[in-house]
Amino acid sequence: MKAIRIHEDGGPEVLRYEDAPDPEPGDGDVLVELRAASLNHLDVWMRKGLPSVPKPRVLGADGAGVIAGTDERVVINPAILENGKMHIVGETRDGTHAELVAIPREYVHPIPDGLTFEEAAAFPLVFETAYRMLVPRAQVQPGEWVLVWGIGGGVATAALSLAKALGARVIVTSSSDEKLARARELGADGALNHETDDVVAAVKELTGGGAHVVVDDVGEATWKRTLDAARPEGRVVVCGATTGPNPPAALHRIWWKQLTVLGSTMGSPADFRGAYDLIAAGKAPVVVDSVFPLAEARAAHERLERGEQFGKIVLTIP
């Protein structure tokens, strides 16, 4: 099969479009002929060696295609539970940036009606992550205000889509006015430029006291404002730190305001199903930013690292 593999850690130049052995399905696996796969920041981290994984390795967590030998259109849940531990496709096992992938049967699901292969490949990891943040962890309620930093990124865009589907009111931020305009089209109730606007003051004015929930996967660049923008007894939910893991430790804001800080990562099969059902019902739109042929994965990685995307970058696989 053709695949995108890495043989060493580094920049986009280490990505190789090459022949690779076909995967051999194990007991309980199905072989999926992939038609589309999307990129996540996980792929960038794996490529850079954060952490380093055994080589050669096929990257890619998300994918959609057909079960080999059938016309059954399926999408992959990339968070596989084995022996009580979570294994992410493309991290601890070869991934979806290839023509074929072997996946346990219970982790493939019918593509929701109306979705293309590209749209199906765009939602699993980020929607599962965002759903776990918003529902089991933050327990967002209809009518509450949710602040989402960095709209345009995969998790942030999924969080906007899901929070609106859950009946919440959503404020998003970006340094791009174009991205803010697109977020308004998707239903954002407020859109702030975090480089030129006073985000904390604007959030407090819009919400009458602060956000009930703040979704923050940015880290160092936003942490202080996150704690300031949350209302007393609000919830802050964190799944990453794209600008660095050592934010200003303004701990007094947490106890003075009696905030709840929640960590969250990926999700369970129930979280995948929760997000899946909202998408299948047409309540949570999936946003595809751009589409590249599999052979042009390097250009796709470069676009992702420049932060130009709004929604998911997808690779098509002939």
Secondary structure as UniProt FT lines:
FT   STRAND          2..6
FT   HELIX           12..14
FT   STRAND          15..19
FT   TURN            27..28
FT   STRAND          29..38
FT   HELIX           41..48
FT   TURN            49..51
FT   STRAND          57..58
FT   STRAND          62..67
FT   TURN            68..69
FT   STRAND          73..76
FT   STRAND          79..82
FT   TURN            83..84
FT   STRAND          85..89
FT   TURN            90..92
FT   STRAND          100..104
FT   HELIX           105..107
FT   STRAND          108..110
FT   TURN            113..114
FT   HELIX           117..122
FT   HELIX           124..132
FT   HELIX           133..137
FT   TURN            142..143
FT   STRAND          145..148
FT   TURN            151..152
FT   HELIX           154..165
FT   TURN            166..167
FT   STRAND          169..174
FT   HELIX           177..185
FT   TURN            186..187
FT   STRAND          190..193
FT   TURN            194..196
FT   HELIX           199..207
FT   STRAND          211..216
FT   TURN            220..222
FT   HELIX           223..229
FT   STRAND          230..238
FT   TURN            242..243
FT   HELIX           251..256
FT   TURN            257..258
FT   STRAND          260..263
FT   HELIX           269..280
FT   TURN            281..282
FT   STRAND          288..293
FT   HELIX           294..296
FT   HELIX           297..306
FT   STRAND          312..316
//
